Amino acid sequence: TDGAMEYYNKATEASKDLKPYNSTRLGLALNFSVFYYEVKSDIPKACTLAEEALDQAKENIDNMDNEDARDALSIVELLKENLSLWKEEGEDDEAQKVEDL
């Protein structure tokens, strides 16, 4: 996973030159957040990555043309769905920890 992390970090750095609503940049954020969730089992980091991508895309959504919008909005929906599921799971985990006390 160290090699994957290195390449994700390099790709994330390179993607900063793209517009926040660019489908490649959003897709990278989606994949990297899923990597943190599934491979690293790091729900907080996965949520942070997804939230940052969504926030940045929202700030610039008015600047999208129709082609960009269609591609970006489908990825935005996936980010939102994942974020919702992960936050819910994180809350369930916290509740279980309290019950275990």
C-alpha positions as CSV (number, residue, x, y, z in Angstrom):
1,T,0.0,0.0,0.0
2,D,3.0,2.3,0.4
3,G,3.5,2.4,-3.4
4,A,-0.2,3.2,-3.9
5,M,0.0,6.0,-1.3
6,E,3.0,7.5,-3.0
7,Y,1.3,7.5,-6.4
8,Y,-2.0,8.9,-5.0
9,N,-0.1,11.7,-3.4
10,K,1.7,12.5,-6.6
11,A,-1.5,12.4,-8.6
12,T,-3.2,14.6,-6.0
13,E,-0.4,17.2,-6.2
14,A,-0.6,17.2,-10.0
15,S,-4.4,17.5,-10.0
16,K,-4.1,20.9,-8.2
17,D,-3.5,22.4,-11.7
18,L,-7.0,21.2,-12.7
19,K,-10.3,23.0,-11.9
20,P,-11.9,21.7,-8.7
21,Y,-14.9,20.4,-10.7
22,N,-12.8,18.6,-13.3
23,S,-14.0,15.0,-13.6
24,T,-10.4,13.7,-13.4
25,R,-9.7,15.6,-10.3
26,L,-13.0,14.6,-8.7
27,G,-12.5,11.0,-9.8
28,L,-9.1,11.0,-8.1
29,A,-10.6,12.3,-4.9
30,L,-13.3,9.6,-5.1
31,N,-10.7,6.8,-5.6
32,F,-8.3,8.1,-3.0
33,S,-11.0,8.5,-0.4
34,V,-12.2,4.9,-1.1
35,F,-8.6,3.8,-0.8
36,Y,-8.4,5.3,2.7
37,Y,-11.7,3.8,3.6
38,E,-11.2,0.2,2.3
39,V,-7.5,-0.3,2.3
40,K,-6.3,1.9,5.2
41,S,-9.5,1.5,7.2
42,D,-9.2,5.3,8.0
43,I,-12.8,6.6,7.9
44,P,-12.0,10.1,9.2
45,K,-9.4,10.6,6.5
46,A,-11.7,9.2,3.8
47,C,-14.4,11.6,4.9
48,T,-12.0,14.5,5.0
49,L,-10.9,13.9,1.4
50,A,-14.4,13.5,0.1
51,E,-15.6,16.7,2.0
52,E,-12.7,18.7,0.7
53,A,-13.4,17.7,-2.9
54,L,-17.1,18.4,-2.5
55,D,-16.5,21.8,-0.9
56,Q,-14.0,22.9,-3.6
57,A,-16.3,21.7,-6.4
58,K,-19.3,23.5,-4.9
59,E,-17.4,26.8,-4.8
60,N,-16.9,26.6,-8.5
61,I,-20.0,24.9,-9.8
62,D,-21.3,28.0,-11.5
63,N,-18.3,28.1,-13.8
64,M,-19.1,24.7,-15.3
65,D,-20.2,24.2,-18.9
66,N,-22.7,21.5,-19.7
67,E,-20.2,18.8,-20.6
68,D,-18.1,19.4,-17.4
69,A,-21.3,19.5,-15.4
70,R,-22.6,16.2,-16.5
71,D,-19.4,14.3,-15.8
72,A,-18.7,16.1,-12.6
73,L,-22.1,15.8,-11.1
74,S,-22.1,12.0,-11.4
75,I,-18.9,11.9,-9.4
76,V,-20.1,14.4,-6.9
77,E,-23.1,12.2,-6.3
78,L,-20.8,9.2,-5.6
79,L,-18.7,11.3,-3.2
80,K,-21.9,12.4,-1.4
81,E,-23.2,8.8,-1.1
82,N,-19.9,7.5,0.2
83,L,-19.6,10.4,2.7
84,S,-23.1,9.7,4.0
85,L,-22.4,6.0,4.4
86,W,-19.0,6.5,6.0
87,K,-20.3,9.1,8.5
88,E,-23.1,6.8,9.4
89,E,-20.7,3.9,9.9
90,G,-18.4,6.1,12.0
91,E,-21.3,7.1,14.2
92,D,-22.3,3.5,14.6
93,D,-18.7,2.6,15.5
94,E,-18.6,5.3,18.2
95,A,-22.0,4.2,19.6
96,Q,-20.7,0.6,19.8
97,K,-17.5,1.8,21.7
98,V,-19.7,3.6,24.2
99,E,-21.9,0.5,24.6
100,D,-18.8,-1.7,25.1
101,L,-17.7,0.5,28.1
